[in-house]
Amino acid sequence: MASKPSLRTELIFNLAFLAAAALLLGAATVVLVTALAPNRALPFIVTVVPLDVIVFIFFGRYLVGRLVLRPVERLVAVADAVAAGDLGARAEEAETRDFEVLAKRLNRMTDYLLDAQSQLVRTEKLASVGRLAAGIAHEVGNPLGAMGTYVEVLRRRGANPEVVAGLGREIDRIDRIVRSLLDYARPKEEALVPLDPGGIVRGAHALLSDQGVLKAVAAAVEVAPDVPQILGRAHLLEQVIVNLVLNAVDATPQGVVVLGARAWGYERRAAPRRETDPGSADFARGAQRRPGRADFAPGESGALLFVADSGPGVVAEDRDRIFDPFFTTKEPGRGTGLGLAIVARAVDDMGGVVWVDTAREGGAAFKMFFPAANRTRGGSE
């Protein structure tokens, strides 16, 4: 794509063109009047010169307004909207390179503000829900232990085996929910260490394959050879991937599940196409904004881990809530809505971000970005 001209070049070129046109018009007028009506040359020239000046003024005003004043007004309007709290406002493209750079810088600043606000809200939400979850788990855990004791007493006294077994199953279910709450609320004290994302992805795939979980789907692993190391906790990251794969298998029985990792430069807004898409591919991908962190630089290098499936996907209006505790799209009784909340908390604790997108396979693509272990900044977006 050709670079846009600078503001200085546009102004100089257009004003020089206008001045040359005015001079040529004046000279042509003098020559023509002198040749045709020499007796009326002076009055005619005195009349034409002011007209040239007026044309020069109006054209100059239009030129300055188009190249300077209107772009400034648009930028001021966006800045006022951002100052009023509308962090979704974005500066439009400009005709000249100078205002184009200024618009990009303003949009980048707004993205940083939005990331900082989102991170603050997310941190406060994690803290408040974590305290609530810890309290609920503690209060429920004590009577739950007593209920287990009473069930054992009933079993020994010869109570109906089916009733006792049913009570045991429901108590175990509550126990799993309580443990999930504790996993969500429990602070992570373990230090982050350099990890190989590709190795973690392959390990999670091997673990699930050995357990026979992937027999019902066509599972594939796509790990690029140049994935950089990231900082994280191996067992926690593997647990995150396993959780996402289990959700994918549940969402697309007898379908396709793809998990993988590749090197990636963080982008705040989704590209309309993947780099590997063929030219004739009709793959709808909007330019929606991705979540981020305030400490992410544009184009920050790192690793993108993903789990994609061919299931029904996640509707756009649910994508912002899908990681909230107790929010679930499953039928009642099939999920607690804590799995993805635990995933989001784990990824956030390890310094990354997670979001859901539309997969090339047609379903949901859960993506996680982690900066490279050496925190290499910059790069192309």
Protein Blocks (a to p, Z undefined) as FASTA:
>chain_A
ZZdddfklmmmmmmmmmmmmmmmmmmmmmmmmmmmmmmlmmmmmmmmmmmmmmmmmmmmm
mmmmmmmmmmmmmmmmmmmmmmnopakbccdddfbfklmmmmmmmmmmmmmmmmmmmmmm
mmmmmmmmmmmmmmmmmmmmmmmmmmmmmmmmmmmnopafklmmmmmmmmmmmmmmmmmm
mmmmpccfbdcddddfklmmmmmmmmmmmnommmmpccdddddfkbccddddfklmmmmm
mmmmmmmmmmmghiacddddddddddfbdcfbdfklcfklccdddfbdcdddfklcehia
cdddddddfbebjafklmmmmmpghiafbdehiaghlmmmmmmmmmmmnopacdddddfk
opacdddddddfklpgedjZZ
